């Protein structure tokens, strides 16, 4: 079913695959560079080859990229905006060099300039980025957000508007984060609610653009717009919501990636425990 988790690249990009393999990931998500720095040295051919060799050895596929949280393509600050666009171009090129099919990004925060202004700013950013990365096969995925602060992308309509304004819309898709979308007001806890939300998504954006799921329970209730992830089945979403996604034939090929809190419980890694919970939902269904 393509289940996995976000993995650290500490010690080298290839180490993320080793860590993912240790907790039985089918797929993983990584930062392609330090999450807390704007710049990154160029990847060497040796690093790229080691990453691809380790991926072949572990069988983990696909590997999905996530941009650094410093990037804000809606920033009204000229310096931050330029750094964001330049940095994301680098991340697109790094992801392409590593053979990643997707690079996920939070659309951006308008910082009190207003939502219409922010959405136009984001679309203009992508037009610049895509012009600088012609011939790239990688697809950028807009992540559904919680709508905390001035963050954009918390409604399907906002994501659709960005896609509509971009000159190369075929290069954009969506990553559906279960926690973010739930606290933004979209319910998937019952079968009826799940189908309604997916119908809304399909009508507004199109299910063909939904390429990856972030599988996270929520520490806060629906509509709270508070971005706090919880372990699977231990938050306000509950287990049924994840069962609906896992058993939906429309998404059988979509990677489903944990971003739940790290650490251990009772001598076992939480990633391993959460993956076990998800796989148990499949076994019970079958």
C-alpha positions as a Markdown table, in Angstrom:
| # | Residue | x | y | z |
|---|---|---|---|---|
| 1 | Unk | 0.0 | 0.0 | 0.0 |
| 2 | Unk | 3.0 | 2.3 | -0.1 |
| 3 | Unk | 3.2 | 3.1 | 3.6 |
| 4 | Unk | 6.1 | 5.0 | 5.1 |
| 5 | Unk | 7.3 | 8.0 | 7.1 |
| 6 | Unk | 9.4 | 11.1 | 7.0 |
| 7 | Unk | 13.0 | 10.1 | 7.6 |
| 8 | Unk | 16.1 | 12.1 | 8.7 |
| 9 | Unk | 19.0 | 12.6 | 6.3 |
| 10 | Unk | 21.5 | 13.0 | 9.1 |
| 11 | Unk | 24.7 | 11.3 | 8.1 |
| 12 | Unk | 23.9 | 11.5 | 4.4 |
| 13 | Unk | 20.9 | 11.3 | 2.2 |
| 14 | Unk | 21.2 | 7.6 | 1.8 |
| 15 | Unk | 20.9 | 7.1 | 5.6 |
| 16 | Unk | 17.2 | 8.1 | 5.3 |
| 17 | Unk | 16.6 | 4.9 | 3.3 |
| 18 | Unk | 18.5 | 2.8 | 5.8 |
| 19 | Unk | 16.3 | 4.3 | 8.6 |
| 20 | Unk | 13.2 | 3.7 | 6.6 |
| 21 | Unk | 14.1 | 0.1 | 5.9 |
| 22 | Unk | 14.7 | -0.5 | 9.6 |
| 23 | Unk | 11.0 | 0.4 | 10.4 |
| 24 | Unk | 9.6 | -1.4 | 7.4 |
| 25 | Unk | 8.8 | 1.6 | 5.2 |
| 26 | Unk | 7.6 | 1.0 | 1.6 |
| 27 | Unk | 8.1 | 4.7 | 0.9 |
| 28 | Unk | 9.7 | 7.6 | 2.7 |
| 29 | Unk | 9.7 | 11.4 | 2.6 |
| 30 | Unk | 12.9 | 13.4 | 3.1 |
| 31 | Unk | 14.3 | 16.9 | 3.1 |
| 32 | Unk | 16.9 | 17.1 | 0.3 |
| 33 | Unk | 19.0 | 19.6 | 2.3 |
| 34 | Unk | 19.1 | 21.0 | 5.9 |
| 35 | Unk | 15.7 | 22.1 | 6.9 |
| 36 | Unk | 17.1 | 25.1 | 8.8 |
| 37 | Unk | 19.5 | 26.6 | 6.2 |
| 38 | Unk | 18.8 | 28.6 | 3.0 |
| 39 | Unk | 21.9 | 27.4 | 1.1 |
| 40 | Unk | 23.2 | 23.9 | 0.4 |
| 41 | Unk | 26.4 | 22.8 | -1.3 |
| 42 | Unk | 26.0 | 21.0 | -4.6 |
| 43 | Unk | 25.3 | 17.3 | -4.5 |
| 44 | Unk | 28.2 | 15.2 | -5.7 |
| 45 | Unk | 27.8 | 12.4 | -8.2 |
| 46 | Unk | 29.1 | 10.0 | -5.5 |
| 47 | Unk | 26.3 | 11.1 | -3.2 |
| 48 | Unk | 23.7 | 10.7 | -5.9 |
| 49 | Unk | 25.0 | 7.3 | -6.9 |
| 50 | Unk | 25.0 | 6.1 | -3.2 |
| 51 | Unk | 21.5 | 7.3 | -2.7 |
| 52 | Unk | 20.2 | 5.5 | -5.8 |
| 53 | Unk | 22.1 | 2.3 | -4.9 |
| 54 | Unk | 20.8 | 2.3 | -1.4 |
| 55 | Unk | 17.3 | 2.9 | -2.7 |
| 56 | Unk | 17.6 | -0.1 | -5.0 |
| 57 | Unk | 19.0 | -2.3 | -2.2 |
| 58 | Unk | 16.1 | -1.4 | 0.2 |
| 59 | Unk | 13.4 | -1.4 | -2.4 |
| 60 | Unk | 11.9 | 1.8 | -1.0 |
| 61 | Unk | 9.9 | 3.5 | -3.7 |
| 62 | Unk | 9.0 | 6.2 | -4.2 |
| 63 | Unk | 11.1 | 8.6 | -2.2 |
| 64 | Unk | 9.2 | 11.9 | -1.9 |
| 65 | Unk | 10.8 | 15.3 | -1.2 |
| 66 | Unk | 9.6 | 18.1 | 1.1 |
| 67 | Unk | 10.9 | 21.6 | 1.0 |
| 68 | Unk | 12.5 | 23.4 | 3.9 |
| 69 | Unk | 10.1 | 25.3 | 6.2 |
| 70 | Unk | 12.1 | 28.5 | 5.7 |
| 71 | Unk | 10.6 | 28.9 | 2.2 |
| 72 | Unk | 7.6 | 31.3 | 1.9 |
| 73 | Unk | 6.6 | 31.9 | -1.7 |
| 74 | Unk | 4.0 | 34.4 | -0.5 |
| 75 | Unk | 6.4 | 36.5 | 1.5 |
| 76 | Unk | 5.9 | 40.3 | 1.1 |
| 77 | Unk | 9.5 | 40.8 | 2.3 |
| 78 | Unk | 11.7 | 41.3 | -0.8 |
| 79 | Unk | 14.8 | 39.5 | 0.6 |
| 80 | Unk | 12.8 | 36.6 | 2.1 |
| 81 | Unk | 10.9 | 36.2 | -1.2 |
| 82 | Unk | 14.0 | 36.1 | -3.3 |
| 83 | Unk | 15.6 | 33.6 | -1.0 |
| 84 | Unk | 12.5 | 31.5 | -1.1 |
| 85 | Unk | 12.2 | 31.4 | -4.9 |
| 86 | Unk | 16.0 | 30.8 | -5.3 |
| 87 | Unk | 16.0 | 28.1 | -2.6 |
| 88 | Unk | 13.0 | 26.3 | -4.1 |
| 89 | Unk | 14.6 | 26.2 | -7.5 |
| 90 | Unk | 17.7 | 24.5 | -5.9 |
| 91 | Unk | 15.4 | 22.0 | -4.2 |
| 92 | Unk | 13.6 | 21.2 | -7.5 |
| 93 | Unk | 17.0 | 20.5 | -9.1 |
| 94 | Unk | 18.3 | 18.4 | -6.2 |
| 95 | Unk | 15.1 | 16.4 | -6.1 |
| 96 | Unk | 15.3 | 15.8 | -9.9 |
| 97 | Unk | 18.9 | 14.7 | -9.6 |
| 98 | Unk | 18.0 | 12.2 | -6.9 |
| 99 | Unk | 15.2 | 10.8 | -9.1 |
| 100 | Unk | 12.3 | 11.9 | -6.8 |
| 101 | Unk | 8.9 | 12.1 | -8.5 |
| 102 | Unk | 7.4 | 14.7 | -6.2 |
| 103 | Unk | 8.5 | 17.7 | -4.1 |
| 104 | Unk | 5.9 | 18.9 | -1.5 |
| 105 | Unk | 5.6 | 22.5 | -0.4 |
| 106 | Unk | 3.4 | 24.5 | 1.9 |
| 107 | Unk | 2.0 | 27.1 | -0.5 |
| 108 | Unk | 3.0 | 30.1 | 1.7 |
| 109 | Unk | 1.8 | 32.7 | 4.2 |
| 110 | Unk | 0.7 | 36.2 | 3.1 |
| 111 | Unk | 1.8 | 37.9 | 6.4 |
| 112 | Unk | -1.2 | 40.2 | 6.6 |
| 113 | Unk | -1.2 | 41.3 | 2.9 |
| 114 | Unk | -4.5 | 39.5 | 2.3 |
| 115 | Unk | -5.4 | 36.1 | 0.8 |
| 116 | Unk | -6.0 | 37.3 | -2.8 |
| 117 | Unk | -2.7 | 39.0 | -2.8 |
| 118 | Unk | -0.9 | 36.0 | -1.3 |
| 119 | Unk | -2.4 | 33.6 | -3.8 |
| 120 | Unk | -1.3 | 35.7 | -6.8 |
| 121 | Unk | 2.2 | 36.0 | -5.2 |
| 122 | Unk | 2.5 | 32.2 | -4.9 |
| 123 | Unk | 1.3 | 31.6 | -8.5 |
| 124 | Unk | 3.8 | 34.2 | -9.8 |
| 125 | Unk | 6.5 | 32.4 | -7.8 |
| 126 | Unk | 5.8 | 29.1 | -9.5 |
| 127 | Unk | 5.9 | 30.8 | -12.9 |
| 128 | Unk | 9.4 | 32.0 | -12.1 |
| 129 | Unk | 10.4 | 28.6 | -10.7 |
| 130 | Unk | 9.0 | 26.6 | -13.6 |
| 131 | Unk | 10.7 | 29.0 | -16.2 |
| 132 | Unk | 14.0 | 28.3 | -14.4 |
| 133 | Unk | 13.5 | 24.5 | -14.4 |
| 134 | Unk | 12.4 | 23.7 | -17.9 |
| 135 | Unk | 12.5 | 20.0 | -18.9 |
| 136 | Unk | 12.2 | 18.8 | -15.3 |
| 137 | Unk | 10.0 | 15.7 | -14.9 |
| 138 | Unk | 9.4 | 16.2 | -11.1 |
| 139 | Unk | 6.0 | 17.4 | -10.0 |
| 140 | Unk | 5.5 | 20.0 | -7.3 |
| 141 | Unk | 2.8 | 19.1 | -4.8 |
| 142 | Unk | 0.9 | 21.8 | -2.9 |
| 143 | Unk | 0.2 | 20.6 | 0.6 |
| 144 | Unk | -3.2 | 21.2 | 2.2 |
| 145 | Unk | -2.6 | 23.3 | 5.3 |
| 146 | Unk | -4.3 | 23.9 | 8.6 |
| 147 | Unk | -4.8 | 27.6 | 7.9 |
| 148 | Unk | -2.9 | 28.6 | 11.1 |
| 149 | Unk | -1.9 | 32.3 | 11.1 |
| 150 | Unk | -1.8 | 33.7 | 7.6 |
| 151 | Unk | -0.9 | 30.4 | 5.9 |
| 152 | Unk | -2.7 | 29.8 | 2.6 |
| 153 | Unk | -3.9 | 26.5 | 1.1 |
| 154 | Unk | -6.3 | 25.6 | 3.8 |
| 155 | Unk | -9.3 | 25.4 | 1.4 |
| 156 | Unk | -9.6 | 23.4 | -1.8 |
| 157 | Unk | -10.6 | 26.6 | -3.5 |
| 158 | Unk | -7.3 | 28.3 | -2.6 |
| 159 | Unk | -5.3 | 25.4 | -4.0 |
| 160 | Unk | -7.4 | 25.4 | -7.2 |
| 161 | Unk | -6.9 | 29.2 | -7.6 |
| 162 | Unk | -3.1 | 28.8 | -7.4 |
| 163 | Unk | -3.2 | 26.0 | -10.0 |
| 164 | Unk | -5.5 | 28.1 | -12.2 |
| 165 | Unk | -3.2 | 31.1 | -12.2 |
| 166 | Unk | 0.0 | 29.1 | -13.0 |
| 167 | Unk | 1.2 | 29.1 | -16.6 |
| 168 | Unk | 2.2 | 25.4 | -16.4 |
| 169 | Unk | -0.6 | 23.8 | -14.3 |
| 170 | Unk | 0.4 | 20.3 | -15.3 |
| 171 | Unk | 3.5 | 20.6 | -13.1 |
| 172 | Unk | 1.4 | 21.0 | -10.0 |
| 173 | Unk | -0.4 | 18.4 | -7.9 |
| 174 | Unk | -1.6 | 18.1 | -4.3 |
| 175 | Unk | -0.5 | 16.4 | -1.1 |
| 176 | Unk | -3.5 | 15.8 | 1.2 |
| 177 | Unk | -2.5 | 16.1 | 4.8 |
| 178 | Unk | -5.1 | 14.4 | 7.0 |
| 179 | Unk | -4.4 | 16.5 | 10.1 |
| 180 | Unk | -4.2 | 19.8 | 8.3 |
| 181 | Unk | -7.3 | 19.3 | 6.2 |
| 182 | Unk | -9.3 | 18.1 | 9.2 |
| 183 | Unk | -8.5 | 21.0 | 11.5 |
| 184 | Unk | -9.2 | 23.3 | 8.5 |
| 185 | Unk | -12.8 | 22.0 | 8.6 |
| 186 | Unk | -12.9 | 19.0 | 6.2 |
| 187 | Unk | -14.4 | 15.9 | 7.9 |
| 188 | Unk | -13.4 | 12.3 | 7.0 |
| 189 | Unk | -14.4 | 10.5 | 10.2 |
| 190 | Unk | -17.5 | 8.8 | 8.8 |
| 191 | Unk | -17.9 | 7.2 | 5.4 |
| 192 | Unk | -20.5 | 9.8 | 4.5 |
| 193 | Unk | -18.3 | 12.7 | 5.5 |
| 194 | Unk | -15.3 | 11.1 | 3.8 |
| 195 | Unk | -17.1 | 10.7 | 0.5 |
| 196 | Unk | -18.4 | 14.3 | 0.7 |
| 197 | Unk | -15.0 | 15.7 | 1.3 |
| 198 | Unk | -13.5 | 13.7 | -1.6 |
| 199 | Unk | -16.3 | 14.8 | -3.8 |
| 200 | Unk | -15.6 | 18.4 | -2.9 |
| 201 | Unk | -11.9 | 17.9 | -3.7 |
| 202 | Unk | -12.7 | 16.3 | -7.0 |
| 203 | Unk | -15.2 | 19.0 | -8.0 |
| 204 | Unk | -12.8 | 21.8 | -7.0 |
| 205 | Unk | -9.3 | 20.5 | -7.9 |
| 206 | Unk | -9.7 | 17.0 | -9.4 |
| 207 | Unk | -8.7 | 13.7 | -7.8 |
| 208 | Unk | -6.2 | 13.2 | -10.6 |
| 209 | Unk | -4.0 | 15.8 | -8.9 |
| 210 | Unk | -4.0 | 14.1 | -5.5 |
| 211 | Unk | -0.7 | 12.3 | -5.6 |
| 212 | Unk | 0.4 | 11.8 | -2.0 |
| 213 | Unk | -1.1 | 11.6 | 1.5 |
| 214 | Unk | 0.4 | 12.7 | 4.7 |
| 215 | Unk | -1.1 | 10.3 | 7.2 |
| 216 | Unk | -1.4 | 12.1 | 10.6 |
| 217 | Unk | -3.9 | 12.1 | 13.4 |
| 218 | Unk | -4.8 | 15.5 | 14.9 |
| 219 | Unk | -4.3 | 16.8 | 18.5 |
| 220 | Unk | -7.0 | 19.4 | 18.0 |
| 221 | Unk | -10.6 | 19.1 | 16.8 |
| 222 | Unk | -12.2 | 19.9 | 13.4 |
| 223 | Unk | -12.1 | 23.6 | 12.5 |
| 224 | Unk | -9.6 | 24.6 | 15.1 |
| 225 | Unk | -7.0 | 25.5 | 12.5 |
| 226 | Unk | -4.2 | 24.4 | 14.9 |
| 227 | Unk | -1.4 | 22.4 | 13.2 |
| 228 | Unk | -0.5 | 19.7 | 15.8 |
| 229 | Unk | 0.0 | 16.1 | 14.6 |
| 230 | Unk | -0.8 | 13.1 | 16.8 |
| 231 | Unk | -0.1 | 9.3 | 16.6 |
| 232 | Unk | -2.6 | 7.3 | 14.5 |
| 233 | Unk | -5.8 | 6.6 | 16.4 |
| 234 | Unk | -4.8 | 8.7 | 19.4 |
| 235 | Unk | -6.3 | 12.0 | 18.2 |
| 236 | Unk | -9.6 | 13.5 | 17.1 |
| 237 | Unk | -9.6 | 11.8 | 13.7 |
| 238 | Unk | -9.7 | 8.2 | 15.0 |
| 239 | Unk | -9.0 | 5.0 | 13.1 |
| 240 | Unk | -11.9 | 4.9 | 10.7 |
| 241 | Unk | -10.7 | 7.9 | 8.7 |
| 242 | Unk | -7.4 | 6.2 | 7.9 |
| 243 | Unk | -9.2 | 2.9 | 7.0 |
| 244 | Unk | -11.3 | 4.8 | 4.5 |
| 245 | Unk | -8.1 | 6.1 | 2.8 |
| 246 | Unk | -6.2 | 2.9 | 2.9 |
| 247 | Unk | -9.0 | 0.9 | 1.4 |
| 248 | Unk | -10.0 | 3.4 | -1.3 |
| 249 | Unk | -9.0 | 1.8 | -4.6 |
| 250 | Unk | -8.7 | 5.3 | -6.2 |
| 251 | Unk | -5.5 | 5.9 | -4.0 |
| 252 | Unk | -3.9 | 2.4 | -4.0 |
| 253 | Unk | -0.8 | 3.8 | -5.8 |
| 254 | Unk | -0.6 | 7.0 | -3.8 |
| 255 | Unk | 2.3 | 7.1 | -1.2 |
| 256 | Unk | 0.9 | 7.4 | 2.3 |
| 257 | Unk | 3.5 | 9.0 | 4.6 |
| 258 | Unk | 3.6 | 9.5 | 8.4 |
| 259 | Unk | 4.6 | 12.9 | 9.8 |
| 260 | Unk | 3.7 | 11.8 | 13.4 |
| 261 | Unk | 5.9 | 12.7 | 16.4 |
| 262 | Unk | 9.2 | 10.8 | 16.5 |
| 263 | Unk | 10.6 | 9.0 | 19.5 |
| 264 | Unk | 10.0 | 5.7 | 21.3 |
| 265 | Unk | 7.3 | 4.0 | 23.4 |
| 266 | Unk | 7.8 | 0.9 | 25.3 |
| 267 | Unk | 11.1 | 0.3 | 23.7 |
| 268 | Unk | 9.8 | 0.6 | 20.1 |
| 269 | Unk | 10.0 | 3.5 | 17.7 |
| 270 | Unk | 6.7 | 5.4 | 17.2 |
| 271 | Unk | 7.1 | 5.2 | 13.4 |
| 272 | Unk | 7.1 | 1.4 | 13.6 |
| 273 | Unk | 4.1 | 1.4 | 15.9 |
| 274 | Unk | 2.1 | 3.8 | 13.7 |
| 275 | Unk | 2.9 | 1.8 | 10.6 |
| 276 | Unk | 1.8 | -1.4 | 12.4 |
| 277 | Unk | -1.5 | 0.3 | 13.3 |
| 278 | Unk | -2.1 | 1.3 | 9.7 |
| 279 | Unk | -1.3 | -2.2 | 8.4 |
| 280 | Unk | -3.6 | -3.8 | 11.0 |
| 281 | Unk | -6.5 | -1.7 | 9.6 |
| 282 | Unk | -5.9 | -3.3 | 6.2 |
| 283 | Unk | -5.7 | -6.8 | 7.7 |
| 284 | Unk | -9.0 | -6.3 | 9.6 |
| 285 | Unk | -10.7 | -5.0 | 6.5 |
| 286 | Unk | -9.5 | -7.9 | 4.4 |
